[in-house]
Amino acid sequence: MTHTDQQTAAQAQVLIDAMDDVLDRERAALVAGNLEGVSRLLTEKETLIDRLNALGDASARTIQPLHDKLTRNQALLSSALQGIRIVANRLSALRRIRRSLDTYDKSGKKSPLGDLPQNKVEKRA
């Protein structure tokens, strides 16, 4: 191995170690529900990926642990996004329920009472 090859391998290892650290911090943020922390790591992660791609010749065996961590974190992120969607849908349903009220007549037919007044505060001088 030439001196240049050794330098490139050492540089690749530094990037791999840095990416490994970022992926561990991203996982910790995802598990803690810290989406802001995940967002802050995005730029650092993208930069490291670009730098690793620029090296080109990283062996599959060397970067396989990174791939496994990326896959794991993507699954965690997908689960977090699914949870956010479920909560958003539930809140939307609760807002709809709060705005109107349906009742049923003696034959079981649903009939809306219409929009209920919103809670308002009246100011008096």
KOLTIVEX-172515 format. One record per residue (C-alpha): residue number from 0; residue in three letters; x, y, z. Coordinates in steps of 0.05 Angstrom, whole numbers, plus 5000, padded with zeros to 4 digits. Example, Ala and Ser with C-alpha at 12.3 -4.5 7.8 and 13.67 -1.06 7.14 Angstrom:
// KOLTIVEX-172515
seq,type,c1,c2,c3
0,ALA,5246,4910,5156
1,SER,5273,4979,5143
//
This chain:
// KOLTIVEX-172515
seq,type,c1,c2,c3
0,MET,5000,5000,5000
1,THR,5029,5067,4980
2,HIS,5034,5127,5026
3,THR,4976,5160,4988
4,ASP,4933,5098,4996
5,GLN,4948,5097,5070
6,GLN,4928,5170,5076
7,THR,4863,5157,5038
8,ALA,4847,5097,5082
9,ALA,4862,5137,5145
10,GLN,4818,5194,5119
11,ALA,4762,5145,5103
12,GLN,4767,5116,5173
13,VAL,4761,5185,5205
14,LEU,4699,5198,5163
15,ILE,4669,5130,5180
16,ASP,4681,5141,5254
17,ALA,4650,5210,5250
18,MET,4589,5183,5213
19,ASP,4583,5126,5264
20,ASP,4581,5178,5319
21,VAL,4529,5220,5283
22,LEU,4485,5159,5272
23,ASP,4490,5140,5346
24,ARG,4470,5211,5366
25,GLU,4413,5210,5315
26,ARG,4387,5144,5344
27,ALA,4390,5172,5414
28,ALA,4350,5233,5392
29,LEU,4299,5190,5356
30,VAL,4289,5144,5415
31,ALA,4281,5204,5461
32,GLY,4231,5236,5413
33,ASN,4277,5295,5403
34,LEU,4260,5312,5330
35,GLU,4294,5380,5336
36,GLY,4358,5343,5353
37,VAL,4349,5298,5293
38,SER,4339,5359,5249
39,ARG,4403,5391,5276
40,LEU,4443,5329,5257
41,LEU,4418,5328,5185
42,THR,4468,5377,5156
43,GLU,4527,5342,5190
44,LYS,4502,5275,5165
45,GLU,4494,5299,5094
46,THR,4563,5330,5094
47,LEU,4595,5265,5118
48,ILE,4557,5224,5066
49,ASP,4581,5271,5011
50,ARG,4653,5266,5036
51,LEU,4649,5190,5040
52,ASN,4620,5187,4970
53,ALA,4677,5231,4945
54,LEU,4728,5181,4970
55,GLY,4696,5129,4925
56,ASP,4735,5066,4942
57,ALA,4710,5050,5011
58,SER,4701,4975,5015
59,ALA,4631,4948,5028
60,ARG,4657,4911,5089
61,THR,4683,4976,5119
62,ILE,4618,5015,5111
63,GLN,4569,4958,5125
64,PRO,4560,4977,5198
65,LEU,4542,5048,5175
66,HIS,4491,5020,5127
67,ASP,4460,4978,5182
68,LYS,4456,5039,5228
69,LEU,4426,5082,5172
70,THR,4373,5029,5160
71,ARG,4357,5024,5234
72,ASN,4352,5100,5242
73,GLN,4307,5105,5180
74,ALA,4259,5054,5210
75,LEU,4258,5094,5275
76,LEU,4245,5159,5237
77,SER,4189,5127,5197
78,SER,4156,5104,5261
79,ALA,4163,5173,5291
80,LEU,4131,5205,5229
81,GLN,4074,5154,5231
82,GLY,4062,5172,5304
83,ILE,4060,5246,5287
84,ARG,4009,5233,5232
85,ILE,3965,5192,5279
86,VAL,3967,5248,5331
87,ALA,3952,5301,5279
88,ASN,3892,5261,5253
89,ARG,3866,5251,5324
90,LEU,3872,5325,5340
91,SER,3836,5342,5276
92,ALA,3779,5294,5294
93,LEU,3774,5324,5364
94,ARG,3770,5395,5334
95,ARG,3713,5372,5287
96,ILE,3677,5341,5346
97,ARG,3685,5404,5387
98,ARG,3655,5447,5331
99,SER,3591,5408,5320
100,LEU,3545,5359,5354
101,ASP,3503,5305,5321
102,THR,3443,5273,5353
103,TYR,3398,5216,5333
104,ASP,3322,5217,5327
105,LYS,3276,5160,5350
106,SER,3285,5123,5284
107,GLY,3361,5125,5292
108,LYS,3373,5177,5238
109,LYS,3432,5223,5251
110,SER,3416,5297,5251
111,PRO,3466,5352,5263
112,LEU,3452,5407,5312
113,GLY,3496,5452,5272
114,ASP,3557,5491,5292
115,LEU,3563,5504,5366
116,PRO,3586,5573,5387
117,GLN,3660,5578,5401
118,ASN,3682,5595,5471
119,LYS,3688,5671,5470
120,VAL,3707,5721,5522
121,GLU,3667,5784,5524
122,LYS,3703,5847,5547
123,ARG,3663,5900,5582
124,ALA,3687,5968,5601
//
